[in-house]
Structure formats: C-alpha cells, structure tokens
C-alpha cells in the first residue's frame, strides 16, 4: 500500500499527552477535510492505553497517522512496554465495570487492528479505518427557514 505520512508526533506518557494526541489527529484530519470523529475516538483509546499500560518513566509515546488510498487511515501508537501488550481479541467487560471498553470500541470502529513488535522494547498498537467521503465545507449549514429556496421569475 502506498502510504503518505501525514503526522508523526512524540508525546509525553501522561494524560495531557493522550489528550494532545487526540487533538493533533482532529486537527490533521480536519485540515485535509477528512471525517475525524471515529478516528479521534480510536486515537484517544490507543493513546490512553499507551499512557496507562505502556508507560515507562522518562519515556514518551509516539503517534503516527498514515493516509493511503481509499482513503484509508492507519493510526499507530507506539510505547516502550513490549511485555504489556493488548489481548489478541478485544473483550467486552462485565456490566458495571469501570474500565476495559477501549479495545472493544477500537474493534467496533476500525476495519482491523493489531500489535506489531519492533526492536525491544518497542510495541506498536495500530488500527486501520476506511474514511468516508470528505467533509463538505458547509456540512453544518442549515437553511434558517427550513425550506427550499424560492425562485423568482424576472
């Protein structure tokens, strides 16, 4: 697949870094007039997992957004806790559980997702999504009268 890197950022392994990852994804996709709601949620979940489960004191995590034909978006979040990888299948937690829904949400929103291991101790959790049609510049426009325009004969 011929991919073009749109964004690569190194962020602190803190809640603020996870929020910044989401904000960067929204800014990048909206700049290219691509839908960002579902992608922002996937970035947020993967970034929070990196900060929560992949955090190593003094080490950051990396966010990469790659946009290819289709357009297909590949989201990659890398951290340095290779041994703390996600389960192979996203499990839905028990009702009433306070956490554990992140990967189930990623699984529901993404076309596919998985984990790659780079040189120790690197781990990358990735998700791919097919983005729908580009956002129309007037997507939030609503006719204030709520009816079709009236044409006048000259």
Secondary structure, DSSP 4 states (H G I P E B T S, - for coil): ---EEEEEEEE-SSHHHHHHHHHHHHHHHHHTT---HHHHHHHHHHHHHHHHHS--TT--EEEEEEEETTTEEEEEEEES-TTSPPPSSPPPPPTT-SS--HHHHHHHHSSEEEEEE-STT-EEEEEEEE--SPPPTTTT---SS-SPPPP---
